[in-house]
């Protein structure tokens, strides 16, 4: 019997226009084309179990940061047939505002987070405005409340969430950034989150400008490639190309199936 695990990318917001210097620390001087940035949460579905990866942001955060919210991620899940109250596990790749909002809307969930991310988001680096900017103190405080409520499972490096689903700390973009490896019928798929905002960040070895440790980010790309085993099996965190090369599976919301092969290959 084949692997029944499914993965869906749910797009909930966009930001445009963006110039290359906003997407690459060292942009190609010949590339003048603007490229949108999309925002996703990811749903992993196994028989009898739904696992959410990241929780997005809400309308208030969208207004505060001048982002265009298409639909609140929690409402998008509901439209996809998944109630927030039924989610038992939420993997938080890192605590930046666009990945860790809505933490108060999953009353029965356990949150999976790298211990280094909690330390980073509440430690001395947050005294620096540049490093602090991608975080929301309200989101971080909510996670602290979940810690006190014994609803957080901390991971140090590699960890197993469920059969065929593992997390792996890569750091770089944020000190405790973790990626998610999911075994599917087409092989292991790696949800890279912000280890690579765009396919080109990894392919060109060119970091996204929001970065805590460039060395860790570079090593993280190697970890992703090893975990995925094929260039078609890693999924960047914000690339609109995902919505072009994977099939849309819902008329009501922007949901795309990642457990099937893409319509174009990155293999050389």
N, C-alpha and C positions, 0 to 999 in steps of 0.2 A: 504494500500500500504506500502511495506517495505521501510526501509531507503536506499536511493540510494547513500549515501556517500561512496566513495572508497578511500583507502589509499595505496600508493605505496612507497616502499623503493627502492631508486636508489643507487646502490653501485658504487662509482667512483674511489676508491683508496684503497690500502692495505699497511700494514706495517708488516714486518716479518723478522726474528723470534723474538718473545718476550718471556722472561722468566717470571715466576709467580711474581717475585718481581717488575716487571714493570707494573703489572696489579692489584696488591692488596697491600694495605699499610701494611698489616700483612698477607703474603701468608701462605698457608698451607705447612709446612715443608715436607710433604709427597708427595706434588704435584710438580713434576719436569718437567712436560710436557710443551713445548712451545706452545703458542697460538697466532695466528695472530690477528691483529686488523684491522677491516674494517672501511671504511669511507662511510657515507651515507648522502644523502639529502632525504627529504620525500615530496611527492606530494599528496595533498588532493584534490579529485575531486568531485564536486557536479554538478548537472545539470546547465550548463551555467557558471560555476565558477571553476577556478583552484587556489588553494592556496599552495604556496611553503613554506616548513619549512626548513630553513637554506639554505646556498648558496655555501658551500664547499670551496675549494681552487683551484687555477689554476696551470699551469705548472711551473711558476716562483717560486711560494711558495713551490711546491713539490720539486724542485731542491734545494732550500735554506734549506729545512728541511729534505732532504734525504727520501722522501716518494715516493712510486710508484704510479703514477697517471695512471689509466686505461683510463679514458676519462674525460675531463673537465665537471663538472656538468651541465653547461649551454648547452654544446653540447649533453650531455646525455638526457636532457629534449627535445631538438630539435628532437633527434632520437626517442623519445617517443611520438612525435607529439605535443609538447607544446612549443610554441615560447616564448622566454623571454619577448618580447614586449607585449605579451598578459597577462602576470601575473600582477594582480592588487594588490595582497596582499602577502607579504613575512613576515613570522614569523621568527624572529631571536632568537633562544633559548638563546644564549649568544654570546659574541663577540670574542671568541677564534678563532685563525686563520683558523681552519678547519670547522668552522660553519659560518663565516662571510666574506669570500672572495667573489669576483665577485659582490660586492654590486653596482658596477658601470654599470652592464650589464642588469639591469632591469629598463628601462627608465620610465615605466609607473606605477611602483609599489609603494605602501605605505608600510613602514616597521614597524613592530610591535615589540616593545622592552620593557623590564622592565626598569623603570626609574633608579632603583638601579644599573643596569648593566652599563648604560651610566656613572653614577657617579663613579662607581668602575673603569671602564676602562680609565677614564680621571683624576682620583684623586690621592691621596698621595700613595696608595698602588703600583702604577706603578713606584714608585721610587725604588722598591725592584725588583732585577733582577729575582728572583725565581717566584714571582707572575706575573711579566711582561712577562716572556718567552712565555706563550701560546698565547699572543696577537701579532698582527702585527700593528705597528703604522699607516701603510697605510690604513688598514681596518678601524681602529678606526677613523682616520681622514676623511675617506669617509663617515662614518656614521654621523660624526659631520656636514659635508657638507649637508647631507640629512636633518639633523635637521634644519639647516639654510634655506634649501629649502622648509621647511614645509611639508616634506614627511615622517615624523616619528610620529607614534601614540605611546605614552608612556602608559604603564600599571603599576599599583601599586598593586601587589598581584594577584588577579583574574581579568580576563577580557574576554569579548566576542568578537571574531573576526567575526563570522558569525553564523547563526543558526546551532546548534549542534557542534560548534567548539569554545573551550574556552582555555585560557592560565592560568597558575597558577605558581606563583613564589615559588621556593623551595630553591634556593641558594645552598650553600655547595661547589660544584665544582668551581663555580664562584659566586660572591655575588648576581648577578641578574639573575641567571639561571632560566628559566621557562620551564615547561613541557606543552604539548599540549594534551588536551582531545578531542577526536572525537567520536561522537555518530555514530555507524554503525549498520548494520543489526544483527551483532553478539554481540552487546552490546558496551559499551564505551571502546575505545582503547586509551591507553595513550602512546604517543611518549615521552619517558623519556629523550631523548637526553643524556647528560652526567651526569645526576643524577645517572645513572648506565651504565657504559660503557659496561659491560657484565651482563648477567642474574645473574651470581654468585655474583656480587658486592652487589646486593640487597638481593638475597637469603641467602647468608652467612653473611650479614650485615658487609661486609668487603670493605672499601672504595678504590676506585681507588687512586693512590698516588698523583695525581694532585688535591689538595683540598685546598680551602680557609678557610672553616669552617666545621669541622667534625660534630659538633652538628647539624648544619643546614642540612648537608647531611643525617644524621640519621633520622631526622624528615621528610626530603624529601621522604625517602623510605616509610614512613607511609602514607604520602599524596598520593603518587603514588598508593599504594595498595588500599586506600580508593576510589580514583577517578576511578580506573580500576574495582574494585569489584571482580576480579578474576585473579589468577596468570598468566593465558594464555593471558590476555589482556593488558599487559604492554610490550613495545618494547624498549630494550636497545639501546644505541646509536652507539655501535661499535662491536657488537658481530657477528662473522661469522655464528653462529648457526642460525641466522635469515634467512640466505640464504639456509639453509638446511631444515627448518621446514615450510617455507612458499613457495607457488608455484611461480616459475618464469613465468613471463607473456610476455616476449619479447625475441626473438632470437637475436636481435641486441644489446641489452644492458642488464646489470644486474638489472632487475626490478622485484620486488617481491610484491605480493598482501598481504596486512596486514588486510584487512577487512573480510577475510575468516579465519576460525579456523586453528591453526597450526596442523601439522601432528602428533605432540606429545604434551602431556599435562604436565604441571608442577603442577597440582593439586595433593595434597597428599590424 
